[in-house]
Amino acid sequence: MKRRGWSISVNLYWCSDINVPILDFPIKEGNCKRLILPPPGDARIALPTDIERINKAIKESLGLTSNRGTIWDQKIVLLVKEPYIDERRRIIVGGENIGSIYYNPYLGKHIYRPSELAAYILLHNKVVDTIKLNNVSEGDLVKVNGFSEYILIAEISQEEKGGVLEKVRDNLYRIKKIFDMEKNERKYGQFTNIISKRTDINDLLKYNDYALYYYKSRAIKFLHTMSSKIRKNVIVSFSGGKDSLATLHLTLESGIEPILMFNNTGIELPETIETVERTVEKYNLRIEIADAGNSFWTAIRSFGPPARNYRWCCKVVKLVPFARLTRRKWPLGALNILGQRAYESYDRARSPKVWRNQWAPHVLSIAPIHEWPQFILWLYIHKHKLVELVNPLYYKGFERIGCYLCPASTLAEFHIVSKTHPELWNKWVSVLRSFNCSETCIKLGLWRWLGPSSVKKQLMQKTRLKYSWKHEYLSHLPNKPIRIEVANDHVYIEFEERLNKGIYNQLPIIQGINKNDYIETPFSIIRQTDNKIIIKYKKELPETKKIEHVLDVLKLAYRGDYCAGCRSCELWCPTNAIRVEKTPIVDPNKCISCFICVKECPLAELTVDKILSSIILNKPDGWRRPGKIKRKETINIIKNLTLKQIGASTSEKHRSNDYFTDIISNFDEN
């Protein structure tokens, strides 16, 4: 497996003469040094809420009773992400690292850990009570009585060193850092001199004026070029976040009159909806809404809670509504402008600046702020006086704007949701409990991963929670298998509840024929009685194809009984052969057995292909089986089916007895 890593980085400098950070282009006459930041170095300006949180964490972690020793009285503070199992930010003041603030999942609050310089200042100014240690090393466990603070500062007098200790449990601390007192004494004088120069946002704008001009002019030039080449309707995908706000403003500055498109997932926070409405009113824009309605709460009955590696929610509440809206409104194509930045994630760092979404390949997507760091983004917002349009959630402590229960969120973000929107959070907790998620599972957010994962194991280390991946997988199934028998010539599966024979309405997909008491396909004889499915192979097949055939049959069975109503199958069927009433119904006169409707069905792709396959194969990563068709092959056929119509003669060419691979692999050859 390829190791993930950042291919981009931000070059930030701090000019000590003026006490201001400068992006990419340090002034010649200034005394500037480059900041060494954790990759990719996407630092942002701390908001008032951040400062309040940091000061509170400093006081609680160090046991302070007054404001003395809290964050230095600076208007310009930078925060940058650091690696951690949850949320952690390095704090930069005066060009120096003064420590980190991180969310402790077990304590359920933010903790401050001082840097060497900050610890020295706390020692030097005698702000906190300290302990004296001798002959210790980093990583040592030390028993300390008489202290209740989570973070302790130590004097290691004989060695002229200091230390930072972090509580492990009552009276037991681990030495996290040992530092040289003399080195920090020299640095302290410089630091004090730098922070004595009071600066604010106006200084930031003044000394970053050229950088801001550079990024803005490149983005506007890009927008002009793309809009003149693609003479289609222009859409701005607006999420209610800061990135899409800057993107919309850039588009308007370019002289383009866009249509605003908002994807209402049904699980957005109310402030986001209000921000969208306020923005539409401010700029007098036409708005189109890809509305998922109540889809999430309906679909969760079939899927169970979403996870980072089980994100059925994205298809149901985002991709399908988006694809349906764009096909209905702009069937001949459109130019979609998004506020997507490379610094947001590894995947977005590798994403191009221009692309076609596989769900709507008739729409060309572009990202004018692709290379923008957060630092320049916030400067743009202040420069153009867009603060009044910024989503108020940012000023309540939220780092990102989106679905409030997204499994990609951190526990720190969930903590904020529980405080700012308790009624919504309690609703979600009730749903998690209904799927047998324990209080520990909810507190540590273990539901955010389906099956074993490294971070999940780390979070569970301090708990006594017994874990079974099979038990977790079964809890996500709407109907659980209670007996599975896999033999050379047949497969027998018995379910907990009765099946409703929804498979019979979809037989053309697998070229099945209804023989009343059984179903005949080119490969097998299928019998379904009450809660049992028995599949007997008609001919010898490779082992890989046997399991794929079994899973294909189960996909139709689950779709037939537990359809979530997202209508993805209707969207992708090239011959309009399928319609969804309460369950999918296939017209045998139109169906060409291309299987795309099943491959793009979230219930089939995730519930069966991911969960049920793992249970049948008795391994937690059953979706990595060798016979499974690669995703890129499915994407290839979807793209072709969307971008060109399939005629009758072509449809016949795609009818194949081996619908597992030939349809996909040979599509471009026909």
Secondary structure, DSSP 8 states (H G I E B T S, - for coil): ------S----EEEETTTTEEEES---TTS-EEE---STT---EE--HHHHHHHHHHHHHHHT-SSSTTSS-S-S--EEEE---SS-EEEEEETTEEEEEEEEETTTTEEEEE--HHHHHHHHHTT-S-EEE--S--TT-EEE--S---SEEEEEEGGGTEEEEEEEEETTEEEEEEEEEHHHHHHHHHHHHHHHTS---HHHHHHHTHHHHHHHHHHHHHHHHHHHHHS-SEEEEE--SSHHHHHHHHHHHHTT---EEEEEE-S---HHHHHHHHHHHHHHT--EEEEE-TTHHHHHHHHH-S-BTTB-HHHIIIIIHHHHHHHHHH-TT-EEEE----GGG-HHHHHS-SEEE-TT-TTEEEE-TTTT--HHHHHHHHHHTT-GGGS-GGGGGT-SS-S-TT-TTS-HHHHHHHHHH-HHHHHHHHHHHHHTT--HHHHHTTGGGSSS--HHHHHHHTTS-----HHHHHHHT-SS-EEEEEE-SSEEEEEESS----GGGGGGGGGT-EE-SS-EE-SSEEEEEETTEEEEEESS---HHHHHHHHHHHHHHHHHHHH--S--HHHHH-TT--EEESSSEEE-TTT-----HHHHT-HIIIIIIIIIIHHHHHTSTTGGG-TTS--HHHHHHHHHHHHHS---HHHHHHT--S-TTTHHHHTGGG-
